């Protein structure tokens, strides 16, 4: 998978949705850019539709872990450093339990969650 650009269309100060360009396709993503949104993530949702996802926008670079608390389906987790992929956790499963956290190998400032088996 190649992410050619991150094109967030900020219409307001704390946008709820944006777009990410992946292989020349525009994906609609929900933007998690507050602590509350990042903690909630995709928890308790039934599914993640094709060509949609969640983009975690962190104010600082770091080894941002993803906790699959109350997740109902597997996802692919992609860590990005200003649009460049630094790590991927393919088919991350909630079956590992609520105490398991997925971490990247390198610092990132964005995390993209997309449907499982996409990457």
C-alpha positions in Angstrom: 0.0 0.0 0.0 1.2 3.4 -0.9 -0.2 6.5 0.7 0.5 9.2 -1.7 -0.7 12.1 0.3 -2.7 13.1 3.3 -5.2 15.7 2.2 -7.2 16.8 5.2 -9.8 19.3 4.3 -10.2 21.4 7.4 -13.4 23.4 7.3 -13.5 24.1 10.9 -11.0 24.3 13.8 -11.7 20.8 15.0 -12.9 18.9 11.9 -15.0 15.8 12.3 -14.2 14.4 8.8 -11.4 14.7 6.3 -10.0 12.9 3.3 -7.0 10.7 2.8 -5.7 10.0 -0.7 -4.6 6.3 -1.0 -3.5 5.0 -4.4 -5.3 7.8 -6.1 -8.6 7.1 -4.3 -10.1 9.5 -1.9 -11.1 7.9 1.5 -13.5 9.6 3.8 -12.1 9.4 7.3 -13.3 10.5 10.7 -10.7 12.7 12.4 -9.8 11.8 16.0 -8.0 15.0 17.0 -8.9 15.4 20.7 -8.1 13.1 23.6 -11.8 12.1 24.0 -12.0 11.2 20.3 -8.7 9.3 20.4 -9.8 7.3 23.5 -13.2 6.4 21.9 -11.8 5.5 18.5 -13.8 2.9 16.7 -15.0 1.2 20.0 -18.5 -0.2 20.0 -19.1 0.3 16.3 -20.6 -2.5 14.2 -18.3 -2.1 11.2 -16.0 0.1 9.1 -17.3 0.6 5.6 -15.0 0.3 2.5 -13.1 3.4 1.6 -13.6 4.8 5.0 -11.6 4.9 8.2 -10.4 6.9 11.2 -7.4 9.2 11.2 -5.8 9.9 14.6 -4.1 13.3 14.4 -1.6 13.6 17.2 -0.1 17.0 18.2 3.4 15.5 18.7 5.4 12.7 17.1 5.7 9.6 19.3 5.2 5.8 19.5 1.4 6.1 19.7 -0.2 2.9 20.8 -3.6 1.7 19.6 -5.8 -0.1 22.2 -8.6 -2.1 20.8 -10.9 -1.8 23.8 -14.5 -2.7 23.0 -13.7 -3.2 19.3 -16.0 -5.6 17.5 -14.0 -6.3 14.3 -10.4 -6.5 13.1 -8.7 -3.5 11.4 -5.5 -2.6 9.7 -3.5 0.0 11.6 -1.1 2.3 9.6 1.3 4.7 11.4 2.4 7.7 9.4 5.1 10.3 9.7 3.8 13.2 7.7 2.3 11.0 5.0 5.0 8.4 4.9 4.2 4.9 6.2 6.5 4.0 9.2 4.7 0.8 10.3 1.6 -1.3 9.7 -0.3 -3.8 12.0 -2.3 -5.8 9.4 -5.5 -7.5 10.5 -5.2 -6.3 14.1 -7.7 -8.3 16.1 -9.7 -7.4 19.2 -9.5 -11.1 20.1 -6.1 -10.4 21.7 -7.9 -8.9 24.7 -8.4 -5.4 26.1 -4.9 -5.3 27.7 -3.1 -5.6 24.3 -1.8 -2.4 22.7 -0.4 -2.2 19.2 2.7 0.0 18.9 4.7 1.2 15.9 8.5 0.7 15.5 9.0 4.4 14.7 7.6 7.7 15.8 4.5 8.9 14.0 2.1 11.8 14.1 -0.8 10.1 12.4 -2.5 6.7 12.8 -4.9 5.5 10.1 -7.3 2.7 10.8 -8.9 1.1 7.8 -10.9 -2.2 7.2 -8.9 -5.4 7.9 -6.9 -7.0 5.1 -6.7 -3.7 3.1 -2.9 -3.4 3.6 
